[in-house]
Amino acid sequence: MTLYDVPAPAKLNLFLHIVGRRADGYHLLQSVFRFIDLCDTLSFEARADGAIERAYELPGVAPEQDLVVRAARALQAATGTKQGARIGLDKRIPQGGGLGGGSSDAATTLIALNRLWGCGLSRRELMALGLPLGADVPVFIFGQSAFAQGVGEDLQAVALPPAAYLVLQPEASVPTAEIFSAPDLTRDSKHVRITDFLALPNFGFGRNDMEAVVFRLYPQIEACVRGLAGLGIRVRMSGSGACLFAEYPTLSAAREAEGVLAKFENTATMRGADKTVSETQPEFQLGFRLIKACAGLNEHPLRSWIAS
């Protein structure tokens, strides 16, 4: 049996506050996660010999480091199944972008193989299995827009208003571990309540505490943010970056902005909002790749694949 075109959606952190750090070094955060319809797709072909075969290449990622392979093996170990799988992956979510692509791929692997192998694990059991793979893995298995606390595993469903997002990637890839280890990372933000966010949802609330460190280490990202602001486009960084997103009330509005920004894609330096304005206006940097105008999702496409 084979499962084809199984989606693994990206996520956005609508805000991200770091409120503390545990004795074991893990950071305590508060955030709201929202899925978007930018997806990797995977395929899973059952094998009877127990082997986990990777039918794709990820540059710079060895099989033993690949979260997809690690997730499959974790499910085997937890359930004792003798089955294996040949796994394919079509990668569309940028690596090192703060969109949770690797974590989402791992979560989809756990959900799909739980179904393919007939393991019968519950949602909570799969979430617990996913947490050691990465702090973002449980939210993809949880399967709903969520207010997150702790290291990301304490999740409460949250109803979000309709919105769309334009996602773009500056000319950088940011290693998450580098940002979390930075001595100047804010780690003492004030705790907030979910009602605080709901009073001013989406871009009306909070910030991303990682932005200051990322901007210091990767000035081209800050330059891109400033350049987009010069065009009247407000963006926020998702996760540890480098991807940025702008919010719009509808998908058609996001697509309209995508068309406008397309003419500035990969522009190195501009003066003012276009090339014809006064020479007295300051220069700003633009260097990015448009990813997609995306609809915000209220639940994961595979949420119904888990019985409870």
N, C-alpha and C positions, 0 to 999 in steps of 0.2 A: 504494500500500500504506500502511496506517495501523497503528500500534501504539497500543492503548488501555490505560488504567489501569496505566501502568508505575510501579512504586513507587520512592520515594526515601526510605529510612528515616532517622530521626533517630539521633544517636549520643549516648552519655554518655561523659564522661571519668571513669573510676572513681577515678583520682587524676591530678593534674597538677602536676609539679615543673618549675620553670624553672632550668636548671643553668648557663646562660651566655648570652652574646650575641656574635654574629659581628661582624666589622668592618663588614659592610654593614648592620648594624642588626637583622638577623633574630635572633630568640630561639631558643635551643637548649632543648629540653624533653624530658622523659620522661613518658609517660602510658600508660594502657591504655584503648583505645577499645572500647566495646561498642555494637552496634546494638540498637535497640528497635523494636517494631512500631507506633510512631507514624510515619506516612508521609505525605509529599506524594504526589500522583499526577500523572503527566504523560501527554500523548498526542503522537504524532508522525505527521504526514501528509506523505509524500514529495512534493516538488515538483521539476519538471524544469528550472525556470528559475534555480536557484541561490539564490533569495531565502530569507532566514530571517525568518519572520513570527511575531510574538508574538501569540497569540490569547487574551490575558489582560492584565490590568493589575496592576501591583504599585505601590501607593501610595508615592511618593517615590523610585522606582527607574526611571530612564530606560532605554530599550532598550539603549543602548550601555554601560550600567553593569551590566546584568542578567547574572549569571553563566551563566544558561541560554543566552542569545544569544551570549555570548562563547565558551562551550564549543563551540557549534555552529560558529561561525566559525573557531575554532582547529582543529577537525577538518577543516573544508574546506581550510584553508591547509596543513595537514600532509599531506593525502592528495591534494590537487589535484582532488577530486571536483567535478563541475559540478552536483551535486544540491543541493536546498534542502529546507526543511521548514517546515510550519506547526505550531507547538508550542503545546499547551495545558497549563495548570498549575492544579491545585486545591491551594491552600496550606493545610496543616493545622499544620505546624511553625512555632511563633512566630518571627518575625524578631527579631534581637537577643536571642536567648534562650540562646546557647551550646550549642545542640543540633545545629549544623552544617547547618541546613536549606538555605541557599544553596549550600554546598559539595556537599551530597548531590544537589540538583537538577542541579548542573553535572556531577557524576559520572554520574548516570543518563542525562543527555543524551549524554555521550560514549559510554557503553555502548550505549544504544539506537540512536543514529545510526550507530555503527560497524556495528551489525547491519543496520539498515534500508538503509543505503547500500552495504553489502557491502565496507566498507573493509578488513577483515581485520587490523586492528591487534591486537597481542598485549596482554596485561594490562600488562606492563612499559611498553610504548609508550604505552598510554593513561594510565598513572600519570604518566609523564614529561610528557605533554601537559597533564595536569590540575594539576601542581604550580604552574605560574605563575599559575593561576587562584585558588589558595588552598591554604594548608598542609594543610587537612583533606581536600581533594579526593582525594589518592591513597589514603587508607585506605578510602574507599567503593568504589574500583575494586579495591583489594586484596581486599576482600570477606569478610574474616574478622575475628573479634575479634583485636586486635593490641596488642602492646607496641611503642610508638613512641618513636623517638629522633630526634636531629637537629632539623630544623625541622618534623618530623612525617612525613618521607618514608622514614625508615629503619624498616621494619616487620617484625615477627616474629610469626607466628601464635601465639596463646595459647589453650589450652583453659580455658574458664571454667565453674564449676559453675552449674547452673540457678539462676535468680533472676528476680524481677520487680521493677518499679519504679513508684512513684507520682510523677508529674511534675507540678509546679505552677509557676506564673509569678507572681512578685511584681509589684507595680505599677510596673514600670520596664522600659526597654529599654536595653541596655548596648552602646555601640559598642566593638568589640574594639580598634580602633586607639587609643582613648583610654586603655584599660587598659595596653596594651603600652608606651605612651609615658610612663606615670607614673614620676616619678623614684624613688618609694619602692617600686616593684615589686621583690619578691625575685627576684634573678637569679643566686644562688650556692648553690642547694640542692645537697646532696651527691648524687653519682651513685648510683643503685641498680641492682641486677641483677634480671632477670626472676624469678630464684628467690626474691628477697626478697618480691616481690609474691605469688608463688604460695604462699608459706608462710602468708600472711595475705590471701587474695584479697578483692576487692570492698571493703567499708567497713572491713575490718580493717587496711588499710594506707594510709599516706600522707595527703595533704591536697591541697587546691587552692591553689597559691601565689597565685592571683589574688584570692582572697576578701578579703584584708585591704584591698587597694586599692579593690575594688568596694564593700565595706562603708563605707569612708571617703567615697567619692564618692556613694554611693546608700544612705544610712542606712536607708531604708525596707526594703531587702533584708535588712540585718542585723537589723532589728526583726522581720521576718517569721521569720527563722531562730530568733531567741530565742523568739518566740511559739510556734512549732512545738515547740521544745524543752520549753516549758512544758506542752505537751500530750503529752509523752513521745515525740515524733517527731523522730528525728535525720535531718537532711538535709545534703546537700553540693551545692555549686554545680557545674554542668557548664560546662567551658570558661571563657569570660570572663563567663558569666552573661547574663541574670539568672535563668534557670530553675534550680530546685532539684529534687533527687530524693531520695526515700527508698527504701531497699532492703528487699525482703521475700523469703522463701524460695519462695513460690508466688504465682501470679497471683490465686488466690482470696483470699489474705491481703492482697495489694495492693488488691484491690477492696473488701474489708471496711474497710480504712483509708480508702479513697476515700469510702465511705459515711459514715464518722464525720466526716471533714474537710468534707464537703459542707455541713454546718450552720454551719461557721465561714468558708466562702468569702466573701471580700470584707468580713469583719468588721473594722472600723477599730480598735477598742480593746476589750480584755476584761480582766477581773480574775481572775487565776488560771486554772485549767483549765476553768471554766465560769462562768456568770453568777450562780451561787447560792453560791459559796464565800465564805469569810470576807473581810471588807474589809481585813484585815491583809495579804493576799497582794498581791504587786506587780502593777501593770498591765503588759501587754505589747501590742505591735502585731501585728495580723494584717491583711494586705491582699494577697490572692492570688487567682488564678484556677486552678482545677483543670484540668489538661490531659488526663491520661489515666492509668489504671492499665495498665502496659505489660509485655508479656513481653520478657525479654532474648533476643536472637537470637545464635546462634553464627556465622551467616554472612549475607551480603547476599542478598536475594531474587533478584538478577540475577547472582549469581556464575557460574552455569552458562552465561550468555550470552556469555562470553568463552572462546575455545577453549583458551588457554594463559596 
